[in-house]
Amino acid sequence: MAGVDLVLLDAHAAGLVQRELRGGLDEEGVAILWTCIADLDKVLPLIGDDGRTSYYARLRTMGGVTAARYTPRDTG
């Protein structure tokens, strides 16, 4: 869907959230998680109402909460 494989997106995003819970993400993991979030933002409006929407929306929320720890803060 929109050039995004939903199965791989699910596996990557969920796996990265689990890695964070088990000890944290390295720089590469954080970058991949942000890519997953961008892909989720792209496909969520296209999924429609076939039951997958709520699952992928929850996955987006979990990814966003996880990635927020790695958002640079404005120090100025």
Backbone as CSV, one residue per row, in Angstrom:
resi,resn,N_x,N_y,N_z,CA_x,CA_y,CA_z,C_x,C_y,C_z
1,MET,0.848,-1.165,0.000,0.000,0.000,0.000,0.899,1.235,0.000
2,ALA,0.767,2.054,-0.987,1.579,3.269,-1.135,3.063,2.945,-1.095
3,GLY,3.427,1.770,-1.605,4.827,1.370,-1.623,5.346,0.882,-0.285
4,VAL,4.452,0.637,0.680,4.838,0.204,2.013,4.281,-1.197,2.261
5,ASP,5.146,-2.119,2.645,4.727,-3.472,2.996,4.252,-3.446,4.448
6,LEU,2.956,-3.607,4.655,2.383,-3.490,5.990,2.898,-4.553,6.952
7,VAL,3.157,-5.743,6.453,3.658,-6.818,7.324,5.059,-6.470,7.835
8,LEU,5.926,-6.025,6.938,7.272,-5.625,7.358,7.242,-4.387,8.252
9,LEU,6.373,-3.456,7.930,6.238,-2.263,8.753,5.833,-2.647,10.175
10,ASP,4.877,-3.536,10.295,4.430,-4.027,11.600,5.585,-4.684,12.348
11,ALA,6.299,-5.563,11.680,7.402,-6.287,12.323,8.501,-5.336,12.782
12,HIS,8.865,-4.394,11.935,9.928,-3.449,12.299,9.508,-2.562,13.462
13,ALA,8.342,-1.942,13.348,7.901,-1.005,14.387,7.717,-1.718,15.724
14,ALA,7.025,-2.843,15.721,6.793,-3.573,16.972,8.109,-4.081,17.561
15,GLY,8.998,-4.558,16.712,10.291,-5.038,17.185,11.125,-3.942,17.814
16,LEU,11.081,-2.759,17.233,11.843,-1.636,17.779,11.270,-1.169,19.114
17,VAL,9.956,-1.178,19.238,9.343,-0.831,20.521,9.770,-1.847,21.580
18,GLN,9.767,-3.123,21.233,10.213,-4.154,22.174,11.678,-3.971,22.553
19,ARG,12.520,-3.655,21.572,13.944,-3.409,21.866,14.113,-2.264,22.849
20,GLU,13.324,-1.225,22.679,13.382,-0.095,23.600,13.012,-0.548,25.012
21,LEU,11.980,-1.357,25.121,11.545,-1.836,26.436,12.568,-2.756,27.086
22,ARG,13.365,-3.406,26.277,14.358,-4.360,26.796,15.745,-3.750,26.990
23,GLY,15.894,-2.473,26.807,17.215,-1.916,27.049,17.553,-0.689,26.246
24,GLY,16.751,-0.316,25.296,17.012,0.915,24.561,17.422,0.690,23.120
25,LEU,17.305,1.736,22.369,17.624,1.710,20.945,18.946,2.415,20.695
26,ASP,19.685,1.898,19.737,20.883,2.606,19.294,20.465,3.633,18.237
27,GLU,21.426,4.369,17.742,21.141,5.430,16.771,20.448,4.892,15.520
28,GLU,20.891,3.743,15.040,20.272,3.146,13.849,18.826,2.749,14.131
29,GLY,18.590,2.163,15.293,17.227,1.773,15.669,16.292,2.968,15.736
30,VAL,16.778,4.060,16.285,15.973,5.284,16.371,15.633,5.781,14.963
31,ALA,16.613,5.788,14.074,16.377,6.245,12.699,15.349,5.356,12.002
32,ILE,15.451,4.055,12.190,14.495,3.132,11.563,13.107,3.340,12.143
33,LEU,13.024,3.560,13.461,11.722,3.799,14.088,11.068,5.048,13.524
34,TRP,11.846,6.129,13.349,11.272,7.343,12.763,10.795,7.096,11.326
35,THR,11.503,6.246,10.593,11.059,5.887,9.237,9.748,5.116,9.299
36,CYS,9.642,4.196,10.247,8.397,3.443,10.429,7.238,4.388,10.739
37,ILE,7.472,5.355,11.596,6.426,6.318,11.955,5.989,7.105,10.720
38,ALA,6.938,7.534,9.908,6.600,8.258,8.676,5.779,7.375,7.742
39,ASP,6.160,6.097,7.636,5.404,5.171,6.787,3.997,4.949,7.341
40,LEU,3.876,4.830,8.656,2.548,4.674,9.263,1.691,5.903,8.987
41,ASP,2.283,7.076,9.096,1.543,8.302,8.801,1.076,8.335,7.350
42,LYS,1.864,7.740,6.466,1.517,7.717,5.042,0.380,6.735,4.758
43,VAL,0.413,5.561,5.381,-0.562,4.529,5.024,-1.852,4.571,5.836
44,LEU,-1.807,5.124,7.039,-3.020,5.125,7.867,-4.237,5.721,7.158
45,PRO,-4.110,6.859,6.482,-5.292,7.393,5.798,-5.763,6.532,4.630
46,LEU,-4.903,5.646,4.133,-5.248,4.840,2.959,-5.848,3.485,3.313
47,ILE,-5.699,3.060,4.541,-6.144,1.715,4.928,-7.646,1.582,4.840
48,GLY,-8.363,2.603,5.196,-9.808,2.522,5.178,-10.329,1.961,6.483
49,ASP,-11.505,1.409,6.442,-12.162,0.931,7.656,-12.348,-0.573,7.622
50,ASP,-11.280,-1.301,7.357,-11.420,-2.750,7.237,-10.923,-3.510,8.471
51,GLY,-10.798,-2.841,9.591,-10.352,-3.501,10.810,-8.886,-3.327,11.106
52,ARG,-8.097,-3.028,10.096,-6.665,-2.844,10.323,-6.347,-1.454,10.831
53,THR,-7.220,-0.515,10.602,-6.952,0.865,10.962,-6.628,1.015,12.441
54,SER,-7.441,0.429,13.301,-7.212,0.608,14.744,-5.903,-0.049,15.170
55,TYR,-5.562,-1.190,14.579,-4.298,-1.846,14.922,-3.111,-0.959,14.547
56,TYR,-3.089,-0.487,13.316,-1.964,0.322,12.857,-1.941,1.689,13.546
57,ALA,-3.094,2.207,13.938,-3.126,3.455,14.707,-2.501,3.239,16.087
58,ARG,-2.780,2.104,16.720,-2.156,1.801,18.017,-0.652,1.613,17.849
59,LEU,-0.248,0.953,16.781,1.171,0.769,16.506,1.847,2.136,16.323
60,ARG,1.182,3.048,15.636,1.709,4.408,15.445,1.857,5.113,16.784
61,THR,0.873,4.952,17.653,0.936,5.579,18.972,2.099,5.021,19.781
62,MET,2.263,3.702,19.788,3.380,3.090,20.524,4.717,3.557,19.963
63,GLY,4.822,3.597,18.657,6.054,4.066,18.035,6.339,5.516,18.370
64,GLY,5.301,6.346,18.353,5.469,7.752,18.661,5.897,7.992,20.102
65,VAL,5.300,7.246,21.019,5.672,7.378,22.431,7.125,6.943,22.623
66,THR,7.496,5.861,21.977,8.870,5.362,22.077,9.857,6.350,21.472
67,ALA,9.559,6.839,20.280,10.471,7.747,19.578,10.585,9.100,20.269
68,ALA,9.561,9.497,21.000,9.575,10.800,21.668,10.740,10.916,22.653
69,ARG,11.184,9.799,23.190,12.331,9.821,24.098,13.606,10.263,23.384
70,TYR,13.610,10.102,22.066,14.805,10.385,21.282,14.667,11.634,20.440
71,THR,13.677,12.463,20.737,13.486,13.712,20.015,14.392,14.771,20.614
72,PRO,15.235,15.374,19.808,16.104,16.426,20.355,15.277,17.547,20.963
73,ARG,15.682,17.977,22.118,14.976,19.069,22.782,15.616,20.405,22.406
74,ASP,14.769,21.401,22.316,15.249,22.762,22.033,15.964,23.298,23.264
75,THR,17.224,23.612,23.121,17.998,24.096,24.269,18.209,25.600,24.213
76,GLY,17.590,26.269,23.240,17.818,27.709,23.076,16.768,28.516,23.609
